Amino acid sequence: MSKLNFNIRLDSIFVIMDIWTVLWSILVFITVYIYYQSGKVKFFEKHGIPHIKPWPLLGNVGALLFRRISMFHYMQNVYNLNKDAKYVGFYDFGSPTVVIRDPELIKSIAIKNFDHFVNHRSFVNPEVEPLFGNNLFSLHDDRWREIRNLLTPAFTSSKMKGMFKLMSNCAENFVDYLVKDSKEKPLEIFSKDAFCRYTNDVIATCAFGISINSMKDKTNDFYVLGRKATNFEGLMSVKFFFVRSFPNFSRLFNIRIIDSRADGFFKKIVEDTVRTRDEKGITRPDMIQLMMETRANKTGPTLSIGDMTSQAFIFFFGGFDTTSSLMSFVVHEVAANPEIQTKLQTEIDEMFERTNGDVTYEAVNRLAYLDAVINETLRYYPIAGFLDRVCSKSFELPPTLPGAKPHRLEPGDFLWFPVFAIQRDPVYFDEPEKFYPDRFIEDPKGTLNSPAYMPFGLGPRMCIGNRFALLETKVLLVHLVSKCQLKPGKKMNVPLELSKSILAMTAKGGFYLEIQPRKSQEKNS
C-alpha cells in the first residue's frame, strides 16, 4: 500500500513538474518575444511615421481580438491618424506594417512598380495546408505568374457568356423556390445562408460540372463542407490571426485553418471530375478543363491533381463566401431603400419587355442602374476591406509628410492598402457615408476609373474572378427583383452595422430578408 501511495505521489510530482515546465516555457517565450520585438515596436517612432502606440505583444490588433471595434472601422481610424500623410504605421502584432493612404501612391506600387511588390503575405504552410497554401492567392513570384497566365483564359468575356445560361438556371431555380415558399405569407430568410446556397450551386455547375440544388438538398456535402471551410467566425478568427502571425508555432503544432475533411472532399471532387471527363471525352468551358489541358504541355506549367484542387478551392472560396456577402449587402440596400428598389424593378421590367421574357447575357449587361447599385455596394461595403503586399525588392517611398525624409522599404516589409477607408473618404467621394448608386450614373467613367475605387484590387494582382462574381450577382438580382418584393427582415438590425466579432465584412447579427411575390410580375414567374 505504501508503495502504491509512493507511486501516486511520484506521479503527482511529475504532473506538477510538467505544468511548471509548460508555464516556464511560456514565460521564457514571452520574455524572448518581448526582447526580440522591443526594437520593432519603436520602428515607426524611429522613422517619423504617424502611428498608434502599440500594446505589448499584440501591437495594434488588441482592440480587434477583444472585439471592441470592427476590423474595417479600426483601419479607418488608423487611416485618419493624419490626413496630410501619404502613409501611416500599424503594428500587426509585432510586424510593422505601412498603411498607404494616397491612392496615387497605391497605384504606383500596385501597377508601375509591381515587380517590387509581387506577393501577398504568406499565412499558411503549404506542406500543412496544401489547399490554402498552393492556390493562386498564396503563390509567389514566377509560380504565381505561371498559374495566373494559365487560369486567366477561364475568365474572359467569351467564357462568361458560355457560363451565363448555367448561372441563370441556378438563379431561376433559387428564386422560384423562394417565391413558392412565400405565396401563402411573407417569407423571412437568413439571406447570407440562402445566397451561399445559390453561389454553391453556381460554382458546382460552372467549375466542377456538378448539378446541385442546395435549397432543396440542404445538407449536400458540397455545401456543408464548403461552409465549414469558409467559416471564419468566433474562435476561427482567432486561429486565423495566430496562424498568420506565428507561422513557425503553427507549423510546430500542426495547426490548420481548413478542416482536413474539406481538403479530402475537394481533392476527391477534382479527381472524379478529371477521371470522368477523361473517360467520357467530356469538354466544358471552365477552370477544371483549362487545368486538365496543361497535362499536354511540353514546355509550359503542368498541374497535378493537388495543384488543380488548390486552384479550384480558392475559386470556390471566393465565389462561395465573398460573392454571397456582396449579394447580401446589395439585396439589403435594395430592400432598405424603396426608391432604389422601384427604380431597379422598372429597369428590369423594361428589359423583360424588350426580350419577351428572356434573360440574356447581352440584356443583363446593358442594365445601367443595376450596375450602379452593385458598384455602389462595392464602394460602400468593399468585401476586401484592405489589401496587402510584401516588398520583394528595396523600394523608396516618398516622404509621408512635408519636411519628412523618404522611407526605404526592404524585402520582407509589409504594406496594406486600406480600401474601406479610402472609399469612404470625402476627399474622393461626395457624401461617402450615403448609399447613392446614382453617383455611378452621373459620372460613370470618373467614378469607376478613380484610383480611389478598388473593390477588386488593382494591377496584376487584381481579383481574377471579378467578372464571374459580378455576373452571378447581376443574374441573381434580375431574377429576384423581377419576381419578389423585398423588405429587411424583422430580425435584421436596421440601420446596418458591421460586425465586430468576425474578421470578414458582414452585418452585426447577420442578414435577414423578407420576401413576397410581386403580383404584377406573376406572369414572368
C-alpha positions in Angstrom: 0.0 0.0 0.0 2.8 2.4 0.9 4.5 1.6 -2.4 1.3 2.4 -4.2 1.0 5.7 -2.3 4.6 6.5 -3.1 3.9 5.9 -6.8 0.8 8.1 -6.7 2.8 10.9 -5.0 5.6 10.4 -7.6 3.1 10.7 -10.5 1.6 13.8 -8.9 5.1 15.3 -8.7 5.7 14.6 -12.3 2.3 16.2 -13.3 3.2 19.3 -11.2 6.7 19.4 -12.8 5.1 19.1 -16.3 2.8 22.0 -15.5 5.7 24.1 -14.2 7.7 23.2 -17.3 4.9 24.4 -19.6 4.5 27.6 -17.5 8.2 28.3 -17.6 8.3 27.6 -21.3 5.5 30.1 -21.8 7.3 32.7 -19.6 10.6 32.2 -21.4 8.8 32.5 -24.8 7.1 35.7 -23.8 10.4 37.2 -22.4 12.3 36.3 -25.5 9.5 37.5 -27.7 9.3 40.9 -25.9 13.1 41.3 -26.1 13.0 40.4 -29.8 10.2 42.7 -30.6 11.3 45.6 -28.5 13.2 47.1 -31.4 10.3 46.6 -33.8 7.7 48.4 -31.7 9.8 51.6 -32.0 10.1 51.2 -35.8 7.6 53.9 -36.8 8.8 56.3 -34.0 12.3 55.9 -35.3 11.3 56.7 -38.8 8.9 59.6 -38.0 5.8 57.8 -39.4 2.5 58.6 -37.7 1.2 55.6 -35.8 -0.9 54.4 -32.8 1.2 53.4 -29.8 1.2 49.6 -29.8 0.2 47.3 -26.9 2.8 44.8 -25.6 2.8 41.6 -27.7 -0.4 42.5 -29.5 0.7 45.6 -31.3 -2.4 47.3 -32.7 -4.6 44.3 -33.0 -5.7 44.1 -29.4 -8.9 46.0 -29.9 -9.8 43.6 -32.8 -9.1 40.4 -30.9 -11.2 41.7 -28.0 -14.0 42.7 -30.4 -14.2 46.3 -29.4 -14.5 47.6 -32.9 -14.9 46.1 -36.4 -11.7 45.5 -38.4 -12.7 48.0 -41.0 -13.7 50.8 -38.8 -10.5 50.3 -36.8 -8.5 50.6 -40.0 -10.5 53.7 -40.8 -9.3 55.2 -37.5 -5.7 54.3 -38.4 -6.2 55.9 -41.9 -7.5 59.1 -40.3 -4.5 59.5 -37.9 -3.0 62.2 -40.1 -5.0 63.4 -43.1 -1.9 65.0 -44.6 0.2 61.8 -44.5 0.8 59.7 -47.6 1.1 56.7 -45.3 0.9 55.8 -41.6 2.0 52.9 -39.4 0.2 49.9 -38.0 1.6 47.1 -35.8 0.2 43.7 -36.9 1.2 42.0 -33.6 4.9 42.6 -33.8 5.1 43.3 -37.5 5.4 46.9 -38.6 3.0 47.4 -41.5 3.0 50.6 -43.6 -0.6 51.6 -44.4 -0.6 53.6 -47.7 -3.2 56.4 -47.7 -2.5 58.1 -51.0 -4.4 56.4 -53.9 -1.9 57.6 -56.5 1.0 56.0 -54.4 -1.1 52.8 -54.2 -1.4 52.8 -57.9 2.3 53.3 -58.4 3.1 50.4 -56.0 0.5 48.0 -57.4 1.0 48.8 -61.1 4.0 50.8 -62.1 6.3 49.2 -59.5 4.6 45.9 -59.3 7.9 43.9 -59.7 8.8 45.3 -56.2 5.5 44.1 -54.7 4.5 40.9 -56.4 3.4 38.8 -53.4 0.8 38.7 -50.7 1.9 37.8 -47.2 2.0 34.0 -46.6 -0.2 32.9 -43.8 -0.2 29.1 -44.1 2.4 26.4 -44.5 1.7 24.7 -47.9 3.0 21.5 -46.5 0.5 21.5 -43.7 -2.4 23.0 -45.7 -1.9 22.5 -49.4 -5.5 23.5 -50.2 -4.8 27.1 -48.9 -1.0 27.2 -49.4 -0.8 26.3 -53.1 -3.6 28.4 -54.6 -3.3 31.4 -56.8 -3.7 33.9 -53.9 -0.9 32.3 -51.9 1.6 31.6 -54.7 4.6 33.7 -55.1 6.8 35.1 -57.9 7.3 33.0 -61.0 4.9 30.2 -59.9 2.2 32.8 -59.3 2.8 34.2 -62.8 2.6 30.8 -64.4 -0.6 29.9 -62.8 -2.2 33.3 -63.3 -1.4 33.2 -67.0 -2.8 29.7 -67.2 -6.1 30.5 -65.4 -6.8 33.9 -67.0 -8.5 32.5 -70.1 -11.2 30.9 -67.9 -12.5 34.4 -67.1 -12.7 36.1 -70.4 -15.9 37.6 -71.7 -16.5 34.7 -74.1 -16.1 32.2 -71.2 -18.5 34.3 -69.1 -21.0 34.2 -71.9 -20.7 30.5 -72.1 -21.4 30.1 -68.4 -24.3 32.6 -68.4 -27.1 30.1 -69.0 -25.8 27.8 -66.3 -25.8 30.7 -63.8 -29.3 31.9 -65.0 -30.7 28.4 -64.5 -29.3 28.3 -60.9 -30.7 31.8 -60.2 -34.1 31.0 -61.6 -34.4 27.7 -59.6 -33.3 29.6 -56.5 -35.8 32.4 -56.8 -38.7 30.1 -57.8 -38.1 28.2 -54.6 -38.4 31.4 -52.6 -41.5 32.5 -54.5 -43.2 29.2 -53.9 -42.4 29.3 -50.1 -43.6 32.9 -49.8 -47.0 32.6 -51.6 -49.1 32.0 -48.5 -47.4 34.6 -46.3 -44.2 36.7 -46.4 -41.1 34.6 -46.0 -38.2 35.7 -43.8 -34.9 34.1 -44.7 -31.3 34.3 -43.3 -30.2 35.7 -46.6 -26.4 35.2 -46.2 -27.0 31.4 -45.9 -29.5 31.4 -48.8 -27.1 33.3 -51.1 -24.3 30.9 -50.1 -26.5 28.1 -51.3 -27.1 29.9 -54.7 -23.3 30.6 -55.1 -22.6 27.0 -54.1 -24.8 25.7 -56.9 -23.3 28.2 -59.5 -19.7 27.1 -58.7 -20.6 23.4 -58.6 -22.0 23.6 -62.1 -19.7 26.2 -63.7 -16.4 24.9 -62.2 -17.0 21.3 -61.4 -19.8 20.2 -63.8 -21.9 19.1 -60.9 -25.7 19.8 -60.7 -26.9 20.7 -57.2 -30.0 22.4 -55.8 -28.9 23.4 -52.3 -32.3 24.9 -51.4 -33.9 21.5 -51.8 -31.0 19.4 -50.7 -29.9 21.5 -47.7 -27.3 19.0 -46.4 -25.4 18.2 -49.6 -21.7 17.7 -48.9 -20.6 20.4 -51.4 -22.5 23.0 -49.3 -21.8 21.6 -45.8 -18.1 21.2 -46.2 -17.8 24.4 -48.2 -19.5 26.3 -45.4 -17.1 24.7 -42.9 -14.1 25.5 -44.9 -15.0 29.2 -45.4 -16.2 29.9 -41.8 -14.1 32.5 -40.0 -16.5 33.2 -37.1 -15.7 33.1 -33.4 -12.6 31.2 -32.4 -11.8 30.6 -36.1 -10.9 34.3 -36.5 -8.5 34.0 -33.5 -7.0 30.9 -35.1 -6.6 32.7 -38.4 -4.8 35.6 -36.6 -2.5 33.1 -34.8 -1.6 31.0 -37.9 -1.0 34.1 -39.9 1.1 35.9 -37.3 3.0 32.9 -35.8 3.7 30.6 -38.7 6.5 28.7 -37.0 4.4 27.8 -34.0 1.5 26.9 -36.2 3.8 24.6 -38.1 5.3 23.1 -34.9 1.8 22.2 -33.5 0.3 21.4 -36.9 -2.5 24.0 -36.5 -4.8 24.1 -39.6 -7.3 26.7 -40.8 -9.1 24.3 -43.2 -10.6 21.1 -41.8 -8.8 18.0 -43.3 -12.2 16.6 -44.3 -12.8 19.5 -46.6 -9.3 19.1 -48.0 -10.0 15.4 -48.8 -13.5 16.1 -50.2 -12.4 18.8 -52.7 -9.5 16.7 -53.8 -11.9 13.7 -54.5 -14.3 16.0 -56.4 -11.5 17.2 -58.7 -10.1 13.6 -59.1 -13.6 12.3 -60.0 -14.3 15.2 -62.4 -11.0 14.8 -64.2 -11.4 11.0 -64.5 -15.0 11.2 -65.7 -14.1 13.8 -68.4 -11.1 11.7 -69.5 -13.2 8.5 -69.7 -16.2 10.0 -71.4 -14.4 12.7 -73.5 -16.4 15.5 -71.9 -15.2 19.1 -72.6 -16.6 22.1 -70.7 -15.6 25.8 -70.8 -14.4 26.0 -67.2 -11.4 26.2 -65.0 -11.1 22.5 -64.5 -10.9 22.0 -68.3 -8.1 24.6 -68.6 -6.1 22.9 -65.8 -6.6 19.5 -67.4 -5.2 20.7 -70.7 -1.9 21.6 -69.0 -1.1 17.9 -68.9 -0.4 18.1 -72.7 2.2 20.9 -72.1 5.7 20.1 -73.1 7.3 23.4 -72.1 4.7 25.3 -70.0 3.5 24.7 -66.5 1.6 21.5 -65.6 -0.7 20.9 -62.7 -1.1 17.8 -60.6 -4.4 16.8 -59.1 -3.3 18.5 -55.8 -2.5 21.7 -57.8 -5.8 21.6 -59.6 -7.6 21.1 -56.2 -5.9 24.2 -54.7 -6.8 26.4 -57.6 -10.4 25.1 -57.7 -10.7 25.6 -54.0 -9.7 29.3 -54.0 -12.2 29.9 -56.8 -14.8 28.1 -54.7 -13.8 30.1 -51.6 -14.1 33.4 -53.4 -17.3 32.6 -55.1 -19.0 30.9 -52.2 -18.3 33.3 -49.3 -17.2 36.7 -50.6 -19.7 36.8 -53.5 -22.6 35.7 -51.3 -21.5 38.5 -48.9 -21.7 41.0 -51.8 -25.1 39.8 -52.6 -26.2 40.1 -49.0 -25.2 43.7 -48.9 -26.7 44.6 -52.3 -30.0 43.0 -51.5 -30.2 44.6 -48.1 -29.7 48.0 -49.5 -32.3 47.4 -52.2 -34.7 46.1 -49.6 -34.0 49.0 -47.2 -34.4 51.7 -49.8 -37.8 51.5 -51.6 -36.9 54.2 -54.1 -33.9 52.2 -55.2 -36.0 49.0 -55.4 -38.7 50.7 -57.5 -36.1 52.2 -59.9 -34.4 48.8 -60.3 -37.7 47.0 -60.8 -38.6 49.4 -63.6 -35.3 48.9 -65.4 -35.6 45.1 -65.1 -39.3 45.0 -66.1 -38.4 47.0 -69.2 -35.6 44.6 -70.0 -38.2 41.7 -69.9 -40.5 43.6 -72.2 -37.7 44.1 -74.8 -36.6 40.4 -74.6 -40.1 38.9 -74.5 -39.4 37.4 -71.1 -35.9 36.0 -71.9 -32.8 36.6 -69.7 -29.9 37.0 -72.0 -26.2 37.8 -71.4 -26.3 41.0 -73.5 -29.5 42.3 -72.0 -28.3 41.8 -68.4 -25.0 43.6 -69.1 -26.9 46.6 -70.5 -28.7 47.3 -67.2 -27.0 50.5 -66.2 -28.8 51.1 -62.9 -28.2 47.5 -61.8 -24.5 48.1 -62.5 -24.7 51.3 -60.5 -26.3 49.6 -57.5 -23.7 46.8 -57.4 -20.8 49.3 -57.9 -22.1 51.5 -55.1 -22.3 48.4 -52.9 -18.7 47.6 -53.7 -17.7 51.1 -52.8 -19.7 51.3 -49.6 -19.1 47.7 -48.5 -15.8 46.5 -50.2 -15.7 42.9 -49.3 -11.9 43.0 -49.3 -11.7 45.9 -46.9 -8.0 46.1 -47.1 -5.3 44.6 -49.5 -1.8 43.6 -48.6 1.6 43.4 -50.4 5.0 42.3 -49.3 8.1 44.2 -50.5 10.4 41.9 -52.5 12.9 44.5 -53.8 14.2 47.5 -52.0 12.0 50.5 -52.7 11.9 54.1 -51.6 8.6 55.7 -50.6 8.3 59.5 -50.8 8.2 61.4 -47.5 5.0 60.8 -45.7 4.7 64.4 -44.7 6.2 67.7 -45.9 9.7 68.1 -44.4 10.0 64.4 -43.5 12.5 62.0 -45.0 11.8 59.3 -47.6 11.2 55.9 -46.2 13.0 52.9 -47.7 11.2 49.6 -47.7 13.3 46.5 -47.6 12.5 42.9 -48.8 10.0 41.3 -46.3 8.4 44.6 -45.2 4.6 44.6 -45.2 2.2 47.1 -46.9 -1.6 47.5 -46.6 -4.0 49.4 -48.8 -7.0 50.5 -46.7 -9.7 50.1 -49.3 -12.7 50.6 -47.0 -11.3 53.8 -45.5 -10.3 55.3 -48.9 -13.7 54.5 -50.4 -15.4 56.3 -47.5 -13.2 59.4 -47.7 -15.0 62.7 -48.6 -11.8 63.8 -50.4 -12.6 61.2 -53.1 -16.4 60.7 -52.9 -19.1 63.2 -52.2 -21.2 62.3 -49.2 -19.3 59.0 -48.8 -21.4 57.7 -45.9 -24.5 57.9 -48.1 -25.5 54.9 -50.2 -26.1 56.6 -53.5 -25.9 54.5 -56.7 -26.6 57.4 -59.0 -23.0 58.6 -58.5 -22.1 55.9 -60.9 -24.8 57.1 -63.4 -23.8 60.8 -63.2 -20.1 60.2 -63.7 -19.6 56.5 -64.5 -16.1 56.8 -66.1 -14.8 59.2 -63.5 -16.0 57.2 -60.6 -15.2 53.7 -61.9 -11.7 54.8 -63.1 -10.8 56.8 -60.0 -7.7 55.4 -58.3 -9.6 55.6 -55.0 -12.1 52.9 -56.3 -10.5 49.5 -56.0 -13.0 46.9 -54.6 -11.4 44.1 -56.5 -7.8 45.4 -56.0 -5.7 46.7 -58.9 -2.8 45.8 -61.0 -1.7 42.3 -61.9 -2.9 41.0 -58.5 -6.4 42.2 -59.1 -9.0 39.6 -58.4 -9.0 37.1 -61.3 -12.7 36.2 -60.7 -14.2 39.7 -60.6 -16.2 39.2 -63.9 -17.6 35.9 -62.6 -18.6 37.4 -59.3 -20.3 40.4 -60.9 -22.1 38.3 -63.5 -23.6 35.8 -61.0 -24.6 38.8 -58.7 -26.4 40.5 -61.6 -28.2 37.3 -62.7 -29.4 36.7 -59.2 -30.7 40.3 -58.8 -32.5 40.2 -62.2 -34.5 37.1 -61.2 -35.0 38.1 -57.6 -36.1 41.7 -58.2 -38.4 40.8 -61.1 -40.3 38.3 -59.1 -40.1 39.4 -55.5 -40.9 42.4 -53.3 -38.1 42.8 -50.7 -38.0 44.2 -47.2 -35.5 44.0 -44.4 -36.4 41.0 -42.2 -37.8 41.6 -38.7 -34.6 40.1 -37.2 -32.4 42.5 -39.2 -30.6 45.2 -37.3 -31.5 48.5 -39.0 -29.6 50.6 -39.7 -27.0 48.0 -40.6 -23.8 47.9 -38.5 -20.7 46.0 -39.4 -19.9 43.0 -37.1 -17.1 43.4 -34.5 -16.9 39.6 -33.9 -16.0 38.4 -37.4 -12.9 39.3 -39.4 -14.8 39.2 -42.7 -17.1 42.1 -43.6 -20.6 41.2 -42.6 -23.6 42.6 -40.7 -23.9 42.6 -37.0 -26.5 40.0 -36.1 -26.5 38.6 -39.6 -28.6 39.4 -42.7 -32.3 38.8 -42.7 -34.7 39.4 -45.6 -38.5 39.4 -46.0 -39.8 38.2 -49.4 -43.2 38.4 -51.1 -44.0 37.6 -54.7 -44.7 40.6 -56.9 -48.3 40.2 -58.0 -47.8 42.4 -61.1 -45.0 40.0 -62.2 -46.6 36.6 -61.7 -46.8 36.2 -65.5 -42.9 36.1 -65.5 -42.6 33.7 -62.7 
